[in-house]
Amino acid sequence: MRMLSDAVSNGSVEVVGRGPATRYKLTPQAHITMELNLDTYFDKDIDERQVQTAFNFELINVFCPM
């Protein structure tokens, strides 16, 4: 629970909902800045990898707020 609280406080995780319905998701900033383990990435066949098919325009708001 402490690790989750730290991740929320540093902006890597976003809290959605309250009480028993609480869910946690990675922020767009976390998707960009988190480490990528290349060994596990290349262990999967190219057709099995989860890839992004379009540019994420939300990144502009995350890294260049107006």
PDB file of N, CA, C and O in Angstrom:
ATOM      1  N   MET A   1       0.818  -1.188   0.000  1.00  0.00           N
ATOM      2  CA  MET A   1       0.000   0.000   0.000  1.00  0.00           C
ATOM      3  C   MET A   1       0.868   1.260   0.000  1.00  0.00           C
ATOM      4  O   MET A   1       0.504   2.277  -0.590  1.00  0.00           O
ATOM      5  N   ARG A   2       2.015   1.177   0.668  1.00  0.00           N
ATOM      6  CA  ARG A   2       2.922   2.327   0.716  1.00  0.00           C
ATOM      7  C   ARG A   2       3.473   2.631  -0.674  1.00  0.00           C
ATOM      8  O   ARG A   2       3.589   3.796  -1.054  1.00  0.00           O
ATOM      9  N   MET A   3       3.813   1.593  -1.431  1.00  0.00           N
ATOM     10  CA  MET A   3       4.331   1.808  -2.782  1.00  0.00           C
ATOM     11  C   MET A   3       3.273   2.457  -3.672  1.00  0.00           C
ATOM     12  O   MET A   3       3.588   3.318  -4.494  1.00  0.00           O
ATOM     13  N   LEU A   4       2.029   2.046  -3.506  1.00  0.00           N
ATOM     14  CA  LEU A   4       0.945   2.629  -4.283  1.00  0.00           C
ATOM     15  C   LEU A   4       0.745   4.092  -3.916  1.00  0.00           C
ATOM     16  O   LEU A   4       0.541   4.931  -4.794  1.00  0.00           O
ATOM     17  N   SER A   5       0.802   4.401  -2.636  1.00  0.00           N
ATOM     18  CA  SER A   5       0.678   5.797  -2.185  1.00  0.00           C
ATOM     19  C   SER A   5       1.813   6.657  -2.737  1.00  0.00           C
ATOM     20  O   SER A   5       1.588   7.800  -3.134  1.00  0.00           O
ATOM     21  N   ASP A   6       3.024   6.117  -2.764  1.00  0.00           N
ATOM     22  CA  ASP A   6       4.167   6.844  -3.322  1.00  0.00           C
ATOM     23  C   ASP A   6       3.974   7.104  -4.812  1.00  0.00           C
ATOM     24  O   ASP A   6       4.275   8.191  -5.304  1.00  0.00           O
ATOM     25  N   ALA A   7       3.472   6.101  -5.523  1.00  0.00           N
ATOM     26  CA  ALA A   7       3.249   6.248  -6.962  1.00  0.00           C
ATOM     27  C   ALA A   7       2.176   7.288  -7.248  1.00  0.00           C
ATOM     28  O   ALA A   7       2.288   8.038  -8.217  1.00  0.00           O
ATOM     29  N   VAL A   8       1.140   7.343  -6.420  1.00  0.00           N
ATOM     30  CA  VAL A   8       0.095   8.355  -6.582  1.00  0.00           C
ATOM     31  C   VAL A   8       0.658   9.737  -6.288  1.00  0.00           C
ATOM     32  O   VAL A   8       0.369  10.688  -7.014  1.00  0.00           O
ATOM     33  N   SER A   9       1.458   9.859  -5.235  1.00  0.00           N
ATOM     34  CA  SER A   9       1.990  11.176  -4.863  1.00  0.00           C
ATOM     35  C   SER A   9       3.004  11.704  -5.873  1.00  0.00           C
ATOM     36  O   SER A   9       3.121  12.919  -6.034  1.00  0.00           O
ATOM     37  N   ASN A  10       3.743  10.828  -6.559  1.00  0.00           N
ATOM     38  CA  ASN A  10       4.708  11.328  -7.542  1.00  0.00           C
ATOM     39  C   ASN A  10       4.119  11.453  -8.948  1.00  0.00           C
ATOM     40  O   ASN A  10       4.826  11.820  -9.887  1.00  0.00           O
ATOM     41  N   GLY A  11       2.818  11.147  -9.096  1.00  0.00           N
ATOM     42  CA  GLY A  11       2.142  11.373 -10.369  1.00  0.00           C
ATOM     43  C   GLY A  11       2.218  10.231 -11.356  1.00  0.00           C
ATOM     44  O   GLY A  11       1.845  10.409 -12.515  1.00  0.00           O
ATOM     45  N   SER A  12       2.690   9.057 -10.943  1.00  0.00           N
ATOM     46  CA  SER A  12       2.785   7.922 -11.848  1.00  0.00           C
ATOM     47  C   SER A  12       1.483   7.144 -11.953  1.00  0.00           C
ATOM     48  O   SER A  12       1.227   6.480 -12.957  1.00  0.00           O
ATOM     49  N   VAL A  13       0.652   7.230 -10.900  1.00  0.00           N
ATOM     50  CA  VAL A  13      -0.595   6.480 -10.844  1.00  0.00           C
ATOM     51  C   VAL A  13      -1.739   7.439 -10.536  1.00  0.00           C
ATOM     52  O   VAL A  13      -1.601   8.348  -9.717  1.00  0.00           O
ATOM     53  N   GLU A  14      -2.860   7.225 -11.199  1.00  0.00           N
ATOM     54  CA  GLU A  14      -4.048   8.045 -10.989  1.00  0.00           C
ATOM     55  C   GLU A  14      -5.117   7.209 -10.289  1.00  0.00           C
ATOM     56  O   GLU A  14      -5.328   6.050 -10.647  1.00  0.00           O
ATOM     57  N   VAL A  15      -5.788   7.782  -9.301  1.00  0.00           N
ATOM     58  CA  VAL A  15      -6.843   7.099  -8.566  1.00  0.00           C
ATOM     59  C   VAL A  15      -8.175   7.425  -9.219  1.00  0.00           C
ATOM     60  O   VAL A  15      -8.489   8.589  -9.467  1.00  0.00           O
ATOM     61  N   VAL A  16      -8.960   6.378  -9.495  1.00  0.00           N
ATOM     62  CA  VAL A  16     -10.277   6.553 -10.089  1.00  0.00           C
ATOM     63  C   VAL A  16     -11.292   5.891  -9.168  1.00  0.00           C
ATOM     64  O   VAL A  16     -11.168   4.704  -8.865  1.00  0.00           O
ATOM     65  N   GLY A  17     -12.292   6.637  -8.722  1.00  0.00           N
ATOM     66  CA  GLY A  17     -13.326   6.097  -7.849  1.00  0.00           C
ATOM     67  C   GLY A  17     -12.941   6.207  -6.391  1.00  0.00           C
ATOM     68  O   GLY A  17     -11.898   6.759  -6.042  1.00  0.00           O
ATOM     69  N   ARG A  18     -13.825   5.660  -5.529  1.00  0.00           N
ATOM     70  CA  ARG A  18     -13.600   5.719  -4.082  1.00  0.00           C
ATOM     71  C   ARG A  18     -14.076   4.430  -3.441  1.00  0.00           C
ATOM     72  O   ARG A  18     -14.871   3.685  -4.015  1.00  0.00           O
ATOM     73  N   GLY A  19     -13.581   4.186  -2.253  1.00  0.00           N
ATOM     74  CA  GLY A  19     -14.012   3.025  -1.469  1.00  0.00           C
ATOM     75  C   GLY A  19     -13.733   1.712  -2.174  1.00  0.00           C
ATOM     76  O   GLY A  19     -12.678   1.548  -2.787  1.00  0.00           O
ATOM     77  N   PRO A  20     -14.682   0.761  -2.093  1.00  0.00           N
ATOM     78  CA  PRO A  20     -14.461  -0.548  -2.716  1.00  0.00           C
ATOM     79  C   PRO A  20     -14.364  -0.478  -4.237  1.00  0.00           C
ATOM     80  O   PRO A  20     -13.844  -1.398  -4.868  1.00  0.00           O
ATOM     81  N   ALA A  21     -14.860   0.604  -4.828  1.00  0.00           N
ATOM     82  CA  ALA A  21     -14.823   0.750  -6.284  1.00  0.00           C
ATOM     83  C   ALA A  21     -13.554   1.455  -6.765  1.00  0.00           C
ATOM     84  O   ALA A  21     -13.464   1.812  -7.940  1.00  0.00           O
ATOM     85  N   THR A  22     -12.587   1.660  -5.897  1.00  0.00           N
ATOM     86  CA  THR A  22     -11.358   2.368  -6.260  1.00  0.00           C
ATOM     87  C   THR A  22     -10.560   1.560  -7.277  1.00  0.00           C
ATOM     88  O   THR A  22     -10.344   0.360  -7.111  1.00  0.00           O
ATOM     89  N   ARG A  23     -10.130   2.245  -8.330  1.00  0.00           N
ATOM     90  CA  ARG A  23      -9.281   1.650  -9.364  1.00  0.00           C
ATOM     91  C   ARG A  23      -8.067   2.550  -9.535  1.00  0.00           C
ATOM     92  O   ARG A  23      -8.120   3.745  -9.245  1.00  0.00           O
ATOM     93  N   TYR A  24      -6.994   1.973  -9.999  1.00  0.00           N
ATOM     94  CA  TYR A  24      -5.762   2.718 -10.214  1.00  0.00           C
ATOM     95  C   TYR A  24      -5.315   2.503 -11.648  1.00  0.00           C
ATOM     96  O   TYR A  24      -5.420   1.397 -12.178  1.00  0.00           O
ATOM     97  N   LYS A  25      -4.815   3.563 -12.278  1.00  0.00           N
ATOM     98  CA  LYS A  25      -4.297   3.426 -13.636  1.00  0.00           C
ATOM     99  C   LYS A  25      -3.044   4.277 -13.801  1.00  0.00           C
ATOM    100  O   LYS A  25      -2.857   5.278 -13.110  1.00  0.00           O
ATOM    101  N   LEU A  26      -2.197   3.860 -14.725  1.00  0.00           N
ATOM    102  CA  LEU A  26      -0.975   4.604 -14.999  1.00  0.00           C
ATOM    103  C   LEU A  26      -1.315   5.904 -15.716  1.00  0.00           C
ATOM    104  O   LEU A  26      -2.206   5.943 -16.564  1.00  0.00           O
ATOM    105  N   THR A  27      -0.604   6.954 -15.370  1.00  0.00           N
ATOM    106  CA  THR A  27      -0.780   8.232 -16.043  1.00  0.00           C
ATOM    107  C   THR A  27      -0.010   8.205 -17.366  1.00  0.00           C
ATOM    108  O   THR A  27       0.890   7.382 -17.534  1.00  0.00           O
ATOM    109  N   PRO A  28      -0.349   9.090 -18.304  1.00  0.00           N
ATOM    110  CA  PRO A  28       0.409   9.148 -19.563  1.00  0.00           C
ATOM    111  C   PRO A  28       1.901   9.390 -19.328  1.00  0.00           C
ATOM    112  O   PRO A  28       2.743   8.868 -20.058  1.00  0.00           O
ATOM    113  N   GLN A  29       2.221  10.183 -18.306  1.00  0.00           N
ATOM    114  CA  GLN A  29       3.629  10.443 -17.986  1.00  0.00           C
ATOM    115  C   GLN A  29       4.340   9.151 -17.583  1.00  0.00           C
ATOM    116  O   GLN A  29       5.493   8.938 -17.958  1.00  0.00           O
ATOM    117  N   ALA A  30       3.669   8.298 -16.831  1.00  0.00           N
ATOM    118  CA  ALA A  30       4.274   7.043 -16.391  1.00  0.00           C
ATOM    119  C   ALA A  30       4.543   6.120 -17.569  1.00  0.00           C
ATOM    120  O   ALA A  30       5.548   5.411 -17.587  1.00  0.00           O
ATOM    121  N   HIS A  31       3.650   6.124 -18.555  1.00  0.00           N
ATOM    122  CA  HIS A  31       3.858   5.282 -19.738  1.00  0.00           C
ATOM    123  C   HIS A  31       5.123   5.685 -20.488  1.00  0.00           C
ATOM    124  O   HIS A  31       5.786   4.840 -21.089  1.00  0.00           O
ATOM    125  N   ILE A  32       5.453   6.948 -20.455  1.00  0.00           N
ATOM    126  CA  ILE A  32       6.635   7.434 -21.168  1.00  0.00           C
ATOM    127  C   ILE A  32       7.912   7.241 -20.365  1.00  0.00           C
ATOM    128  O   ILE A  32       8.951   6.889 -20.925  1.00  0.00           O
ATOM    129  N   THR A  33       7.843   7.468 -19.059  1.00  0.00           N
ATOM    130  CA  THR A  33       9.059   7.497 -18.254  1.00  0.00           C
ATOM    131  C   THR A  33       9.411   6.167 -17.591  1.00  0.00           C
ATOM    132  O   THR A  33      10.507   6.036 -17.046  1.00  0.00           O
ATOM    133  N   MET A  34       8.523   5.184 -17.622  1.00  0.00           N
ATOM    134  CA  MET A  34       8.831   3.925 -16.952  1.00  0.00           C
ATOM    135  C   MET A  34       9.845   3.110 -17.756  1.00  0.00           C
ATOM    136  O   MET A  34       9.929   3.230 -18.979  1.00  0.00           O
ATOM    137  N   GLU A  35      10.598   2.294 -17.058  1.00  0.00           N
ATOM    138  CA  GLU A  35      11.618   1.481 -17.705  1.00  0.00           C
ATOM    139  C   GLU A  35      10.978   0.408 -18.573  1.00  0.00           C
ATOM    140  O   GLU A  35       9.899  -0.096 -18.260  1.00  0.00           O
ATOM    141  N   LEU A  36      11.641   0.069 -19.649  1.00  0.00           N
ATOM    142  CA  LEU A  36      11.182  -0.977 -20.553  1.00  0.00           C
ATOM    143  C   LEU A  36      12.198  -2.105 -20.520  1.00  0.00           C
ATOM    144  O   LEU A  36      13.379  -1.897 -20.799  1.00  0.00           O
ATOM    145  N   ASN A  37      11.736  -3.294 -20.180  1.00  0.00           N
ATOM    146  CA  ASN A  37      12.601  -4.461 -20.153  1.00  0.00           C
ATOM    147  C   ASN A  37      12.625  -5.062 -21.559  1.00  0.00           C
ATOM    148  O   ASN A  37      11.664  -5.713 -21.967  1.00  0.00           O
ATOM    149  N   LEU A  38      13.697  -4.854 -22.291  1.00  0.00           N
ATOM    150  CA  LEU A  38      13.771  -5.296 -23.672  1.00  0.00           C
ATOM    151  C   LEU A  38      13.752  -6.811 -23.812  1.00  0.00           C
ATOM    152  O   LEU A  38      13.262  -7.332 -24.814  1.00  0.00           O
ATOM    153  N   ASP A  39      14.278  -7.526 -22.823  1.00  0.00           N
ATOM    154  CA  ASP A  39      14.258  -8.985 -22.897  1.00  0.00           C
ATOM    155  C   ASP A  39      12.835  -9.517 -22.931  1.00  0.00           C
ATOM    156  O   ASP A  39      12.511 -10.364 -23.763  1.00  0.00           O
ATOM    157  N   THR A  40      11.980  -9.030 -22.038  1.00  0.00           N
ATOM    158  CA  THR A  40      10.590  -9.512 -22.032  1.00  0.00           C
ATOM    159  C   THR A  40       9.824  -8.976 -23.236  1.00  0.00           C
ATOM    160  O   THR A  40       8.922  -9.649 -23.735  1.00  0.00           O
ATOM    161  N   TYR A  41      10.159  -7.796 -23.706  1.00  0.00           N
ATOM    162  CA  TYR A  41       9.488  -7.241 -24.879  1.00  0.00           C
ATOM    163  C   TYR A  41       9.752  -8.101 -26.107  1.00  0.00           C
ATOM    164  O   TYR A  41       8.829  -8.413 -26.859  1.00  0.00           O
ATOM    165  N   PHE A  42      11.008  -8.483 -26.312  1.00  0.00           N
ATOM    166  CA  PHE A  42      11.354  -9.249 -27.503  1.00  0.00           C
ATOM    167  C   PHE A  42      11.110 -10.747 -27.335  1.00  0.00           C
ATOM    168  O   PHE A  42      11.253 -11.497 -28.301  1.00  0.00           O
ATOM    169  N   ASP A  43      10.743 -11.206 -26.125  1.00  0.00           N
ATOM    170  CA  ASP A  43      10.358 -12.609 -25.944  1.00  0.00           C
ATOM    171  C   ASP A  43       9.058 -12.916 -26.676  1.00  0.00           C
ATOM    172  O   ASP A  43       8.858 -14.040 -27.138  1.00  0.00           O
ATOM    173  N   LYS A  44       8.177 -11.931 -26.784  1.00  0.00           N
ATOM    174  CA  LYS A  44       6.906 -12.132 -27.481  1.00  0.00           C
ATOM    175  C   LYS A  44       7.109 -11.990 -28.983  1.00  0.00           C
ATOM    176  O   LYS A  44       7.961 -11.232 -29.445  1.00  0.00           O
ATOM    177  N   ASP A  45       6.308 -12.736 -29.729  1.00  0.00           N
ATOM    178  CA  ASP A  45       6.312 -12.625 -31.177  1.00  0.00           C
ATOM    179  C   ASP A  45       5.808 -11.233 -31.556  1.00  0.00           C
ATOM    180  O   ASP A  45       5.040 -10.633 -30.804  1.00  0.00           O
ATOM    181  N   ILE A  46       6.220 -10.720 -32.687  1.00  0.00           N
ATOM    182  CA  ILE A  46       5.864  -9.362 -33.084  1.00  0.00           C
ATOM    183  C   ILE A  46       4.349  -9.163 -33.144  1.00  0.00           C
ATOM    184  O   ILE A  46       3.866  -8.063 -32.873  1.00  0.00           O
ATOM    185  N   ASP A  47       3.596 -10.201 -33.492  1.00  0.00           N
ATOM    186  CA  ASP A  47       2.137 -10.089 -33.571  1.00  0.00           C
ATOM    187  C   ASP A  47       1.466 -10.132 -32.205  1.00  0.00           C
ATOM    188  O   ASP A  47       0.295  -9.769 -32.091  1.00  0.00           O
ATOM    189  N   GLU A  48       2.176 -10.566 -31.165  1.00  0.00           N
ATOM    190  CA  GLU A  48       1.603 -10.670 -29.828  1.00  0.00           C
ATOM    191  C   GLU A  48       1.894  -9.445 -28.961  1.00  0.00           C
ATOM    192  O   GLU A  48       1.312  -9.300 -27.886  1.00  0.00           O
ATOM    193  N   ARG A  49       2.777  -8.573 -29.411  1.00  0.00           N
ATOM    194  CA  ARG A  49       3.148  -7.399 -28.621  1.00  0.00           C
ATOM    195  C   ARG A  49       2.032  -6.376 -28.617  1.00  0.00           C
ATOM    196  O   ARG A  49       1.315  -6.205 -29.603  1.00  0.00           O
ATOM    197  N   GLN A  50       1.899  -5.697 -27.485  1.00  0.00           N
ATOM    198  CA  GLN A  50       0.925  -4.621 -27.372  1.00  0.00           C
ATOM    199  C   GLN A  50       1.604  -3.344 -27.841  1.00  0.00           C
ATOM    200  O   GLN A  50       2.565  -2.879 -27.228  1.00  0.00           O
ATOM    201  N   VAL A  51       1.102  -2.783 -28.924  1.00  0.00           N
ATOM    202  CA  VAL A  51       1.714  -1.587 -29.503  1.00  0.00           C
ATOM    203  C   VAL A  51       0.682  -0.472 -29.621  1.00  0.00           C
ATOM    204  O   VAL A  51      -0.522  -0.721 -29.669  1.00  0.00           O
ATOM    205  N   GLN A  52       1.168   0.733 -29.664  1.00  0.00           N
ATOM    206  CA  GLN A  52       0.301   1.892 -29.866  1.00  0.00           C
ATOM    207  C   GLN A  52       0.265   2.169 -31.361  1.00  0.00           C
ATOM    208  O   GLN A  52       1.310   2.252 -32.006  1.00  0.00           O
ATOM    209  N   THR A  53      -0.932   2.310 -31.913  1.00  0.00           N
ATOM    210  CA  THR A  53      -1.063   2.451 -33.366  1.00  0.00           C
ATOM    211  C   THR A  53      -1.162   3.894 -33.841  1.00  0.00           C
ATOM    212  O   THR A  53      -1.108   4.150 -35.044  1.00  0.00           O
ATOM    213  N   ALA A  54      -1.306   4.842 -32.914  1.00  0.00           N
ATOM    214  CA  ALA A  54      -1.418   6.244 -33.296  1.00  0.00           C
ATOM    215  C   ALA A  54      -0.693   7.107 -32.266  1.00  0.00           C
ATOM    216  O   ALA A  54      -0.418   6.666 -31.151  1.00  0.00           O
ATOM    217  N   PHE A  55      -0.393   8.331 -32.654  1.00  0.00           N
ATOM    218  CA  PHE A  55       0.278   9.251 -31.745  1.00  0.00           C
ATOM    219  C   PHE A  55      -0.659   9.622 -30.608  1.00  0.00           C
ATOM    220  O   PHE A  55      -1.848   9.852 -30.829  1.00  0.00           O
ATOM    221  N   ASN A  56      -0.131   9.682 -29.395  1.00  0.00           N
ATOM    222  CA  ASN A  56      -0.908  10.047 -28.223  1.00  0.00           C
ATOM    223  C   ASN A  56      -0.795  11.555 -28.012  1.00  0.00           C
ATOM    224  O   ASN A  56       0.187  12.030 -27.441  1.00  0.00           O
ATOM    225  N   PHE A  57      -1.792  12.308 -28.468  1.00  0.00           N
ATOM    226  CA  PHE A  57      -1.758  13.765 -28.375  1.00  0.00           C
ATOM    227  C   PHE A  57      -1.861  14.259 -26.935  1.00  0.00           C
ATOM    228  O   PHE A  57      -1.536  15.416 -26.666  1.00  0.00           O
ATOM    229  N   GLU A  58      -2.300  13.421 -26.011  1.00  0.00           N
ATOM    230  CA  GLU A  58      -2.358  13.796 -24.602  1.00  0.00           C
ATOM    231  C   GLU A  58      -0.961  14.082 -24.048  1.00  0.00           C
ATOM    232  O   GLU A  58      -0.825  14.813 -23.067  1.00  0.00           O
ATOM    233  N   LEU A  59       0.060  13.522 -24.657  1.00  0.00           N
ATOM    234  CA  LEU A  59       1.445  13.758 -24.221  1.00  0.00           C
ATOM    235  C   LEU A  59       1.817  15.225 -24.302  1.00  0.00           C
ATOM    236  O   LEU A  59       2.600  15.713 -23.487  1.00  0.00           O
ATOM    237  N   ILE A  60       1.270  15.927 -25.266  1.00  0.00           N
ATOM    238  CA  ILE A  60       1.561  17.357 -25.392  1.00  0.00           C
ATOM    239  C   ILE A  60       1.073  18.085 -24.153  1.00  0.00           C
ATOM    240  O   ILE A  60       1.763  18.966 -23.640  1.00  0.00           O
ATOM    241  N   ASN A  61      -0.113  17.726 -23.664  1.00  0.00           N
ATOM    242  CA  ASN A  61      -0.654  18.371 -22.468  1.00  0.00           C
ATOM    243  C   ASN A  61       0.129  17.987 -21.219  1.00  0.00           C
ATOM    244  O   ASN A  61       0.260  18.792 -20.297  1.00  0.00           O
ATOM    245  N   VAL A  62       0.649  16.769 -21.182  1.00  0.00           N
ATOM    246  CA  VAL A  62       1.381  16.304 -20.005  1.00  0.00           C
ATOM    247  C   VAL A  62       2.733  16.999 -19.898  1.00  0.00           C
ATOM    248  O   VAL A  62       3.114  17.448 -18.817  1.00  0.00           O
ATOM    249  N   PHE A  63       3.460  17.091 -21.008  1.00  0.00           N
ATOM    250  CA  PHE A  63       4.816  17.609 -20.969  1.00  0.00           C
ATOM    251  C   PHE A  63       4.935  19.090 -21.332  1.00  0.00           C
ATOM    252  O   PHE A  63       5.958  19.712 -21.045  1.00  0.00           O
ATOM    253  N   CYS A  64       3.913  19.658 -21.952  1.00  0.00           N
ATOM    254  CA  CYS A  64       3.943  21.077 -22.316  1.00  0.00           C
ATOM    255  C   CYS A  64       2.622  21.721 -21.909  1.00  0.00           C
ATOM    256  O   CYS A  64       1.852  22.132 -22.777  1.00  0.00           O
ATOM    257  N   PRO A  65       2.342  21.817 -20.614  1.00  0.00           N
ATOM    258  CA  PRO A  65       1.063  22.405 -20.203  1.00  0.00           C
ATOM    259  C   PRO A  65       0.992  23.880 -20.602  1.00  0.00           C
ATOM    260  O   PRO A  65       1.993  24.595 -20.569  1.00  0.00           O
ATOM    261  N   MET A  66      -0.181  24.307 -20.969  1.00  0.00           N
ATOM    262  CA  MET A  66      -0.359  25.697 -21.404  1.00  0.00           C
ATOM    263  C   MET A  66      -0.770  26.568 -20.272  1.00  0.00           C
ATOM    264  O   MET A  66      -0.964  27.769 -20.457  1.00  0.00           O
TER     265      MET A  66
END
